[in-house]
């Protein structure tokens, strides 16, 4: 593990950390991941190809056949490596359960680690609708774990959402370690009200209804359903409109303390943020 002792562990495709494990003996070092995210997260590097016993360098490989059960085939020798890779994936996923992961960053387009739109060849025609064999096993084992590809993290909105989900997932796991009760869940829910409203007011209402009827459910069932809604809601990106609604909501807490002039100024600043004339930090700082 590449450790910064932050208490937040995320899995990362090893080549993105600069490890020379790719088929051509190179790497795909992503400086944002190592230099920026590395200040906040501990990295658990994984290279499925090396992990399953393939050499460096090696033949390139690609997925072929059916989307639901693709085969991993070497490019020149046409050797099927699916069983070898699948055996590693199952073993590695079990091992990862002990690493207390809060997220995972995969290498895009990889036949083992690509998360979205990986090429699958059928009769020589490539269709971008697949998932790498290892990534698919991770999704199956940890369906609520925040996951992304390094390429998509270049999009500021996607990047912000991923980081937010990772920290939120850590808070949820910490909450579960406190010997949770229905009352403690109410406190957790209240503390995350504004965050959830910025992502999905609808999901927040569903969570509220669940918590309100919490005593009618077995506690493990209640916590499981709440976690599903919590991560489902956070996966929906916050928008300017939803953020504006939250800012107005926060402003309502201070309406008795603000003068008419202060209210007018704050409303103007919130409106300027809504129209992309000011960054979010301006109204947030004032509030």
Beta strands, then each sheet from edge to edge (+ up, - down):
strand 1: 9-13
strand 2: 42-46
strand 3: 61-64
strand 4: 71-74
strand 5: 101-106
strand 6: 118-122
strand 7: 125-130
strand 8: 147-149
sheet 1: 2+ 1+ 5+ 8+
sheet 2: 4+ 3- 6- 7+
end
